[in-house]
């Protein structure tokens, strides 16, 4: 079996998460978060759409982690993101973290916006 080291470019993978936080790049980030090739930033939740819309053209897929359980996005939010050309995949925050990390390791153009568990 051949093992390859995964190298992440500018974007950082999620190293862990727990009640109210994510661990990214060795640091604990409290509350909702956006991860992309541009780095890590806090997120204001479903009403804070501007930073997500700024990702249009830079990514192919946006993973939205809805907390501990899968929940529907507000319909107007999904419509606005998709109208901007963003592919939106909604899942629990834990699934979003895992999926984001896998696709990031493959060099894909992805971002994640997630509410903590």
N, C-alpha and C positions, 0 to 999 in steps of 0.2 A: 504494500500500500504506500502510495506517495502522499505526503502531507505538504501542503503549500501554506505559507504564511499569508494571512490576509492583510493587505495594506490599504488603509483608508486614506484618501487624498485629503482635501481640506475639510470635508465633512467628518463628523465624529459619530461613532455608533453609540447606541444606548447600552450602557454597561449594567444597569439595574434600575429597578423602580420599586416603589412601595407606597404606603398610604400618604398621599399628598406630595410626592416628590419623584424625580427621575435622577439617575446618576449618569452624567455625561462627561467624558473627558476627565474623570477623576473628581469631578465636583458635583455636589448635590444642588439640583435646581428645584426649588419649591414651586408648586402650582403648575398650571398649563404651560406648554412649551411648544415652540416651533423649531424643528431641526431641518437644515438644508445645507447645500454646499457653501452657503454664505455664513454658516455658523449656527449658534444657538441663541434663541431669544425667548423672552417671556411672551405669553399669548393671553389675550383677554377673553378667550372663549368664542362662542358662536357669533357674538356681535362684533368681534374684532376681525373683520375680513380683509382690511387693507393690506396687512403683511402677507396674507395668502395670495391675494390678487397680484402682488408684486412678483410672485414666483412664476407667473405665466410666461411662457417662452423659455424659461430656464430649466424646467422639469417636465417629465412626462407623466408622472403619477404623484398625487398627494394622498398620503394615508392619513385618515382622520381617526384618531383613537378617542372613543367616546366614554372613557372611564372604565370601570370594572365590568360593565356589560355593554353589549352592542345596543345602540339607540339610533333612531333615525335622525338625520340632520334636519334642521328647519328647511322646508322645501325651497324657500326663496334663497337660502344660502347655497344649496346645491346648484340651483339654476344659475346663480350669479357666478359661481366658480366654474361651472361647465361652459357657460357662455364666454368666459375669458380664455377657454382652451385648456383648462386643467382637467386631467383625468382624476376623478375622485373615488377613492375606495374607503368605505366606512367599516370599522371593526372595533373590537374592544381595544383598550390602550395596550394591553399585554401583547395581543396579536399584532397590533400596529408596530410595536417596538421590534418584535422578532422579524416581521416581514420587511420593515425598513432596513434592518441590519443586513439581512440576506441580500436584498437587492443593491444596497450600498456596496457590499463586498464584491458584487459583480460589476461594479462601475456604472450602474444605472443612474439616470437622472431622476432622483426621487427626493421627496421631502415628507416630513411628518408633522402634523399638528395634533397634539394629544392633551386630553384632560387626564389628570392623575387618577389612579385607582383608589 
